[in-house]
């Protein structure tokens, strides 16, 4: 008897461009690792005041294309 694996499909929407994407789309990414993390699909922006006390944080879910562009920007690579 053949055992079938269940694949969890969780759709997400990019906070930048609005496109829908899944975890499977993230797994297809290459060279989108940053700060020692593996393949990622989001960032958290943390705002500070002058004394380095957190004022606010905001998280962003990014589709593979937007994440690829953001990583290139953070690495200082040329933008397309």
N, C-alpha and C positions, 0 to 999 in steps of 0.2 A: 504494500500500500504506500502510495506516494504522499509525503507530508508537504502541505502547502504553507508557506510563510505568509503571515498577515503583514501587510504594509499599511502603516498609518499615514493617511494623506491629510495633512493639515495645511489648508490654504491660508496664506497671509497676504496682506496688501501693503505695498511699499508706501511709506510715509512721504517719500519725495515725489515719485512720479505716478503713484496710484495703480501700478500694474499688480496683478495677482500672481503669486508664485508659491511653490511648495518646498518642502524639505528636500525632495528629490532634485529640484533645480539648484539648491545650495550645494549638494553633494557633487554636482558636475563642475563646480568652479575649480579653477587652477590658479595658483599664485595669488590667492586672496587671504593670506594669513597675515596677521599683524600683532605685534607685541607678544609674540610667543603663543598666541592662541591659534587654533586650527581654523577651519573654514567658519566664518562668522556671517551673520546677516543683520547685525544691528550695532548701534553705538549709543552711548549715554553721554550727554553733554552735562557737565557739572559747572555751575556758575558760582563764583566766589566773590566775597567782598574783600576789602583791603587786608583783613586779618586772616585770610584763608579759611574762613568759616563758610561752609556750604550754604548758599542762599536758595538754590533751586537745582533740581536735576530734571532732565527731559530725555526720554529714550526714543529712539528712532529705529523702526524696522525698515530695512532696505532690501530691495530686490537684488538679485545677483549683479545686474549691470550697474546699478547705482552704487552698490558696495564696492565693485571693482574700481569704479571711478573715484570713490572716496579714499580707498586705500592708496591708489596712485597719487592722489593729492597729498595725503599725509606722509607718504614716502618722499615727496618732492620730485616725483617723476613728471615728465612732460604730459600735459593734458592734450587730448585729441580735439 
